[in-house]
């Protein structure tokens, strides 16, 4: 039987590439899907219609003049006029006299360029985007409202296909973290979110959540031991003082205290942008955090 970690990314890539035929029922619900590289291929007439929709009437006339005479020299002249940045390169990749080959190549170039722009714009949404990108996005949305949604789906489908095997590998390394004590909801939430961030490769977010989990665990355990007043009186360097108090009261032994303080130091670097930590470092911190939490709630 084919391993699911190979099958699922493979299927996603085929779907994104249009290599599938979907069968719907009367309510437009998917009932079957057939994957085949032949699906999604356009006929010559369909490719010509696509390019006619994308080109101005003047450019249509110039391009389709090659249908009658498609010599290499004619091809270079026309494509250079139509697409100054990359027309000659396209011509070099096409055979003289091969009209269908030329149309196929142009269609691939159009789709590749549009996809590159669309995916670049969707990436801009994830951080601080430029004003120029925002203007381009507005223009595309005004012209074709469905375009932004389409490229968003393409981007994340491809990313998920690449991520899926890694996520499964990381999840399989983990085991159930059993403890004798019952941790409060906020600590469980921090640890759950840190685990999901680690699994899906969001290492910086995982680091910060690990710090929050340790800080909240120390605070809760000390308060539960009767040191709530002292905990509330901490005004500065909260995690430093919580760890010292936890060590003083034997909530943390010397080994776990040293590990927890190292986690505090590394997460400080991450929060204050002092250096970028490798995924391997973040993975180590994640597992050390699980060990600290388990020790505190034993």
C-alpha positions in Angstrom: 0.0 0.0 0.0 1.3 3.5 -0.9 2.4 5.5 2.1 -0.1 8.4 2.8 2.8 10.8 3.3 3.8 10.3 -0.3 0.3 9.9 -1.8 -1.3 13.1 -0.3 1.4 15.6 -1.5 1.4 13.8 -4.9 -2.4 14.1 -5.3 -2.4 17.8 -4.2 0.3 18.7 -6.8 -1.7 16.9 -9.5 -4.9 18.7 -8.6 -3.1 22.1 -8.5 -1.7 21.4 -12.0 -5.2 20.6 -13.3 -4.4 17.0 -14.0 -7.7 15.7 -12.7 -11.3 15.3 -13.8 -14.1 15.8 -11.3 -17.5 14.1 -11.4 -20.3 15.9 -9.6 -23.8 14.8 -8.6 -27.0 16.7 -9.1 -26.3 18.9 -6.1 -22.7 19.8 -7.4 -21.1 17.6 -4.7 -17.9 15.7 -5.7 -18.6 12.0 -6.0 -15.4 10.9 -7.8 -12.1 12.2 -9.1 -9.8 10.7 -11.8 -6.2 11.9 -11.9 -4.3 11.7 -15.2 -1.7 14.1 -16.8 -3.8 14.2 -19.9 -6.7 16.0 -18.1 -6.6 19.7 -18.3 -4.7 19.9 -21.6 -6.2 22.4 -24.0 -6.8 22.0 -27.7 -5.1 24.3 -30.1 -8.3 26.2 -30.6 -8.8 26.6 -26.8 -5.2 27.9 -26.4 -5.7 30.4 -29.3 -8.9 31.6 -27.6 -7.1 32.1 -24.3 -4.4 34.3 -25.9 -7.0 36.3 -27.8 -8.6 37.2 -24.5 -5.3 38.3 -23.0 -4.0 40.4 -25.9 -5.1 43.7 -27.3 -6.6 43.6 -30.9 -3.3 45.0 -32.3 -1.2 42.4 -30.6 -3.7 39.7 -31.6 -3.2 40.6 -35.2 0.6 40.6 -34.9 0.8 37.3 -33.1 -1.7 35.5 -35.4 0.1 36.7 -38.5 2.6 33.9 -37.6 -0.1 31.3 -38.1 0.4 31.7 -41.9 4.2 32.2 -41.8 6.0 30.9 -38.6 9.6 31.0 -39.7 12.2 31.5 -37.0 13.1 35.0 -38.1 9.4 36.0 -38.2 8.9 34.5 -34.8 11.8 36.5 -33.3 10.6 39.8 -34.8 7.0 39.4 -33.6 7.7 38.1 -30.2 10.3 40.8 -29.6 7.6 43.4 -30.5 5.0 41.8 -28.3 7.1 40.9 -25.3 10.2 43.0 -25.2 11.7 41.6 -21.9 11.4 37.9 -22.9 10.2 37.6 -26.5 13.6 36.5 -28.0 14.0 33.9 -25.3 10.7 32.4 -26.1 11.5 32.4 -29.8 14.8 30.5 -29.1 12.8 27.8 -27.3 10.4 27.2 -30.2 10.9 25.5 -33.6 10.4 27.5 -36.7 7.2 26.6 -38.5 5.6 25.0 -35.4 2.6 27.2 -34.7 1.0 24.9 -32.1 4.4 24.6 -30.3 4.6 28.4 -30.2 1.1 28.8 -28.8 1.7 26.1 -26.2 4.9 27.9 -25.1 3.2 31.3 -24.9 0.4 29.9 -22.9 2.9 28.4 -20.4 4.7 31.7 -20.2 1.5 33.6 -19.6 0.3 31.3 -16.9 3.7 31.1 -15.2 4.1 34.9 -15.1 0.5 35.4 -13.8 1.0 32.8 -11.2 4.4 34.3 -10.1 2.8 37.7 -9.7 -0.3 36.3 -8.0 1.7 34.2 -5.5 4.1 37.1 -4.8 1.1 39.3 -3.9 -0.4 36.6 -1.6 2.9 36.4 0.3 2.8 40.2 0.8 -0.3 39.7 2.9 1.6 37.7 5.5 3.9 40.6 6.6 4.2 44.3 5.9 3.4 44.7 2.3 4.4 47.5 0.0 2.1 50.2 -1.3 3.0 49.2 -4.8 1.9 45.6 -4.1 -1.3 46.9 -2.6 -2.1 48.9 -5.7 -1.4 45.9 -8.0 -3.6 43.7 -5.9 -6.4 46.3 -6.2 -6.0 46.4 -9.9 -6.1 42.7 -10.3 -9.1 42.4 -7.9 -11.0 45.1 -9.8 -10.3 43.3 -13.1 -10.8 39.7 -12.0 -12.2 39.3 -8.5 -11.6 35.5 -8.4 -7.9 35.9 -9.2 -6.7 36.7 -5.7 -8.6 33.8 -4.2 -7.3 31.4 -6.9 -3.6 32.2 -6.4 -4.1 32.1 -2.6 -5.4 28.5 -2.9 -2.5 27.6 -5.3 0.1 29.0 -2.9 -1.2 27.3 0.2 -1.9 24.0 -1.6 1.7 23.8 -2.8 3.1 24.8 0.6 0.9 22.2 2.3 2.1 19.5 -0.1 5.7 20.3 0.7 5.0 20.6 4.5 2.8 17.5 4.9 5.6 14.8 5.1 7.7 17.0 7.4 4.7 17.6 9.7 3.9 13.9 9.9 7.6 13.1 10.7 7.6 15.7 13.5 4.2 14.5 14.9 5.4 10.9 14.9 8.4 11.8 17.0 6.2 13.1 19.8 4.6 11.0 22.4 1.8 11.7 24.9 3.0 13.9 27.7 1.4 12.3 30.8 1.6 14.0 34.2 0.1 13.2 37.6 -1.1 16.8 38.2 -3.8 18.4 36.2 -2.5 21.6 34.6 -4.8 24.6 34.1 -6.4 25.3 30.7 -4.1 28.2 29.8 -1.0 26.1 30.2 -2.5 23.2 28.2 -3.4 25.8 25.5 0.2 27.2 25.4 1.6 23.7 25.0 -0.9 22.6 22.4 -0.3 25.7 20.3 3.5 25.3 20.7 3.2 21.7 19.6 1.2 22.7 16.5 3.6 25.5 15.6 6.5 23.0 15.9 4.8 20.4 13.8 4.0 22.9 11.1 7.5 24.5 11.1 6.6 27.8 12.7 9.7 27.7 15.0 9.7 31.4 16.2 6.1 31.1 17.4 6.8 27.8 19.0 9.7 29.3 21.0 7.6 32.2 22.3 4.8 29.8 23.3 7.3 27.5 25.1 8.4 30.5 27.2 4.8 31.4 28.0 4.1 27.7 29.0 7.1 27.7 31.4 6.3 31.1 32.9 2.6 30.2 33.5 3.5 26.8 34.9 6.0 28.2 37.4 3.5 30.9 38.4 0.6 28.4 38.8 2.7 25.8 40.7 4.2 28.4 43.1 0.8 29.9 43.8 -0.6 26.5 44.4 2.2 25.9 46.9 1.1 29.0 48.9 3.5 31.6 47.3 0.8 33.6 45.5 1.5 36.8 47.3 5.3 36.7 46.4 4.4 35.9 42.8 2.1 38.9 42.6 4.8 41.2 44.0 7.2 40.4 41.1 7.5 43.5 39.0 10.6 43.1 36.9 12.3 40.2 35.1 9.3 38.0 35.9 10.5 34.7 34.5 14.0 35.1 36.0 12.5 35.6 39.5 9.9 32.8 39.0 12.6 30.3 38.1 14.7 31.4 41.1 11.7 31.0 43.4 10.8 27.6 41.9 14.4 26.4 42.4 14.4 27.8 46.0 11.2 25.9 46.8 12.4 22.7 45.1 9.8 22.8 42.4 12.8 22.7 40.0 15.9 20.7 40.7 19.3 22.0 39.7 19.2 20.3 36.3 15.7 21.5 35.3 16.5 25.0 36.6 19.5 25.2 34.4 17.6 24.0 31.4 14.7 26.3 32.1 17.0 29.3 32.5 18.7 28.4 29.2 15.3 28.4 27.5 14.5 31.8 29.0 17.8 33.2 27.7 17.3 31.8 24.1 13.7 32.9 23.9 14.8 36.4 25.0 17.1 36.5 22.0 14.2 35.5 19.8 11.8 38.0 21.2 14.3 40.9 21.1 15.5 39.9 17.6 19.1 39.5 18.8 19.6 36.5 16.4 17.7 34.1 14.2 17.6 30.5 15.7 17.8 27.5 13.5 14.9 25.1 13.3 17.1 22.4 15.1 17.7 24.8 18.0 14.0 25.5 18.2 13.2 21.8 18.1 15.6 21.2 21.0 13.9 24.0 23.1 10.5 22.6 22.3 11.4 19.1 23.7 13.2 20.7 26.7 10.1 22.7 27.5 8.0 19.5 27.5 10.4 18.0 29.9 10.2 21.1 32.2 6.4 21.0 32.2 6.3 17.3 32.9 8.7 17.8 35.9 6.6 20.6 37.3 3.3 18.6 37.2 4.7 15.3 38.4 
